[in-house]
Amino acid sequence: MTDCCTDAACAVEKLQARQASTLKVVLVINAGMFLLEFAAGLFAASTALLADSLDMFGDALVYGFSLYVVSRNDRWKAVSAAMKGGLMALFGLFVLGQATYKFFNPTAPQFEIIGVIGLLALAANGVCLSLLWRHRTEDVNMRSVWLCSRNDIIANVSVILAGLGVWFTGSQLPDLLVGLGIAVLFLRTAFHVFQDSGAAFTAYNQSLQ
């Protein structure tokens, strides 16, 4: 007779192993892209690239947190989601501050660098999103990771549009607007991740009663 408890445990272990494997890959991709995009953002004086690079850095931390809690209980996964929400909110506020500084100290960014790095980041995040797609409904931990990756695609397309806008207008305004848009996206997603985390905490506490 098949031991259903053992079968269930094996299924959970296999799921956790698949999640961990995916998270390791996307962690390496995002860490590498952060270094490249941050350096390019400073060199090109681009608020949009800096904002997107911080998103990459945040995602690398997010994937690290997520990897740590893959084999832990739902309480830890809810804690991880809450920490990710906090990071997203902090990055959003940082970009808002940087955009405000550039508004009063204008510098025309280099649109060529914005476009090339934006395309490279889009390709990298496309790979990450495709890897995370099958995990998006497995638990609150993986859902928050998938939401981060989905936002990356939106941010990357916006960065490319910023480069085109700077090239067409010769102004820093498109770059600033995209940077601000990414910041708002951070804050909005942070709110939803906090909601998911709160719901997970509630469900976990109810399961203990």
PENOR-V739413 format. One record per run of one state. SS is the DSSP state (A for helix, B for strand, O for the rest). FROM is the first residue (numbers start at 1). LEN is the number of residues. If there is no record, write none. Layout:
((SS FROM LEN) (SS FROM LEN))
This chain:
((O 1 3) (A 4 41) (O 45 2) (A 47 23) (O 70 4) (A 74 31) (O 105 6) (A 111 25) (O 136 4) (A 140 30) (O 170 3) (A 173 36) (O 209 1))
